[in-house]
Amino acid sequence: MIIIKNDNDKKLRKEIDSRLANFNKHHCKWFLEKSKSNSDEYLEADYNFLVYDNDNLIGGAIGFIRYKWYFLDLLYVDEKYRGKGIGSKLIHEVEKIAKEKNLIGVRIETWDFQAREFYEKNGYEVYATFEDCPPGTIDNFLRKRF
């Protein structure tokens, strides 16, 4: 008999994650090639950039590398520092590390009231939108390929 139950055991979550990763490694050409070559391209890594005004943290770009892409998870600049080029400098640092690592590009997600226009001005294109997540909001998915 098959039973489905709600279970938030982290150990079991890791087990499912491991099983899916194993499946992916055997069915995705890129994973197969990287596992045979012992290349560091398969490795995941965090790359964060923080901005300070003296000792005061005023912003940052938080992200990670996975699957030959830089996932820009968070980009924030304190409101009183916006419009001074800090966000563009952060994007430049993200793109610099992505290019140094020979990545395909950078991916970002932003809500409609946040910074879609900012990313588009910096060469990013919307490749998908997701409405009502959260309700009443449009979630924009953008990328920049190199």
Helices and strands as residue ranges (DSSP letters): H 10-27, H 29-37, G 40-42, E 45-46, E 49-53, E 56-66, E 69-77, G 79-81, H 86-100, E 105-111, H 116-121, E 125-131, E 138-145
